[in-house]
Amino acid sequence: MDSSRVVLALQEQLKWRDRRKRVEERIRQVRARKQYFRKELETTRGKIAQFGALIASFRGRAGRAGIRSQGSESLR
């Protein structure tokens, strides 16, 4: 075999190895971001549920006390 071909083959092998390492690192970064955003989404969903329950309780109190009907009349 020609020595220049061997050197070229080794260089190509190193190039593909480096490329593979970069791709694997990028995949690891994307997975980490995905996990972070998944946690953020769950936190946000929990807060939405809490605020939804809070608003429902305010609406329930307002309906019983007649605040809602008084407030709409004062705006007219």
N, C-alpha and C positions, 0 to 999 in steps of 0.2 A: 504494500500500500504506500502511496505517496505521503510523505510526512506533512505536506501542506494540507492535505485532506484530513488527516488526523487532527491537526491543530484546529482546522475549521470546524470539524465535528465537535471537538471539545468546547470550542467557543460557543457554538450553537447550544450545546448541552447546558453550559453555564447560563446563557441568556434565558433559556426556557425555565431553568431552575429559579432564577431571580424573578422572572415574570410570575411564576407559580406562587412564590412567596408573597409577592405584592398583592396578588389576587386573593390569596388566603387571608392576608392581613386586612384587606378591604372588606371581605366577607365577615370577618370577626368584628370589625367596626360597625358594619351595618346591623349585625345581630345585636350588638350592645345597644345601639340606638333604638332598635325595635323593642328591646326589653325595657328600656327607659321610657319610651312613649307608651308602652302597654301599662306600666305602673302609673304614669301620669293620667292616662285615660281612666283607669280604675279609681284613682283619687278624685278625678273630676266627676265621674258618675256618682260616687258617694256623696260629694258635696251637692250635686244636683238633687239627689234624693233627700238630703237633709233640708235643703231650702224649699223643696216642693212640699215636704211635710210641714215646715214652718208656715209657708204661705197658706196651706190648707187649714192649719189651725187658726190663723188670723182671719181667714174668710169665714170659718165656722163661728168664731166669736163675733165678728162684725154682723153676720146674719142674725144671730140671736139677740144682739143688743140693739139692732135697728140702726146701726151707724151707717151702713151702706145706703139706706134710703134717705137718711138725713143729709148725708154728704152730697148725694146727687141733686137734692132739691136746692141746696145752697149755691150750687154752680149755675143754676138757671137764672 
